[in-house]
Amino acid sequence: PHQSHLYRIFASKEWTAQMCLHPLLRVPLTTMVARQALALDPAKAAANAIDALGNLSKTRAAWNGSMGIAENRSGAPIMKGVAKLGWSWEAMDVRARKNKAD
């Protein structure tokens, strides 16, 4: 068994947000959204998450370029993605997003 802090990182899916900029790990760009932000204004929370993913895309493209690693998207805007509920073990808590309205 792992130590408790590692269990939290792996089970809650926090590691994807922490490692998504590392060019050699090939982790999808990931941002975390607070439950409170969703409760207060879901549309604003979604817009902020999409903006954050766009910033991550630009940052990863810049870092990869400085390291000589080819980037497929080269900082392009994020048009689709997946929302995943942290701590969930089932696929029923995964929702695909194809546009801002989703």
C-alpha positions in Angstrom: 0.0 0.0 0.0 1.0 3.6 -0.6 1.3 6.3 1.9 -2.0 8.3 2.5 -0.8 11.4 0.6 -0.1 9.4 -2.5 -3.5 7.7 -2.3 -5.1 11.2 -2.3 -3.2 12.3 -5.3 -3.9 9.2 -7.4 -7.5 8.5 -6.3 -8.7 12.2 -6.6 -7.1 12.5 -10.0 -5.0 15.5 -8.8 -1.9 14.2 -10.5 -3.2 15.0 -14.0 -3.5 18.7 -13.2 -0.1 18.6 -11.6 1.7 16.8 -14.4 -0.1 18.0 -17.6 2.6 20.4 -18.6 5.4 17.9 -18.4 6.3 17.2 -22.1 7.5 13.7 -21.7 4.5 12.3 -19.8 1.9 13.1 -22.5 -0.8 13.8 -19.9 -3.9 15.6 -21.4 -4.2 19.2 -20.4 -6.1 19.3 -17.1 -7.5 22.0 -14.9 -9.5 21.7 -11.6 -12.7 23.5 -10.9 -13.9 24.1 -7.3 -17.3 22.8 -6.4 -18.2 26.3 -5.0 -17.5 27.9 -8.4 -19.9 25.4 -10.1 -22.6 26.0 -7.4 -22.4 29.8 -7.7 -22.2 30.3 -11.5 -21.8 27.2 -13.7 -21.4 29.1 -16.9 -18.7 31.3 -15.5 -16.9 28.3 -14.0 -17.0 26.5 -17.4 -15.7 29.6 -19.2 -12.9 30.0 -16.7 -12.0 26.3 -17.1 -11.9 26.7 -20.9 -9.7 29.8 -20.5 -7.4 28.0 -18.2 -7.0 25.1 -20.6 -6.2 27.6 -23.4 -3.5 29.1 -21.2 -2.1 25.7 -20.4 -2.1 24.9 -24.1 -0.1 28.0 -24.9 2.3 27.4 -22.0 3.0 23.8 -23.0 3.5 24.7 -26.6 6.1 27.4 -25.5 7.9 25.0 -23.2 8.0 22.2 -25.7 9.3 24.6 -28.3 12.1 25.7 -26.1 13.0 22.0 -25.4 12.9 21.1 -29.1 9.9 18.8 -28.7 7.3 18.9 -31.5 3.8 19.8 -30.3 0.8 18.7 -32.3 -1.5 21.5 -31.3 1.1 24.3 -30.9 -1.0 26.4 -28.5 -4.3 26.1 -30.4 -7.5 26.8 -28.6 -9.1 23.9 -26.8 -12.4 23.2 -28.6 -13.5 19.9 -26.9 -12.7 17.9 -23.8 -13.9 15.8 -20.9 -15.2 16.7 -17.4 -14.3 14.2 -14.8 -15.6 14.2 -11.2 -12.7 13.8 -8.8 -12.7 10.7 -6.6 -15.0 8.9 -8.9 -14.2 5.3 -10.0 -17.0 5.0 -12.5 -17.4 6.1 -16.1 -20.8 7.5 -15.3 -19.1 10.6 -13.8 -17.3 11.5 -17.1 -19.0 14.0 -19.5 -17.7 14.8 -23.0 -17.7 18.4 -24.1 -17.8 19.5 -27.7 -18.6 23.2 -27.3 -19.1 25.8 -24.6 -22.8 25.0 -24.1 -21.9 21.4 -23.1 
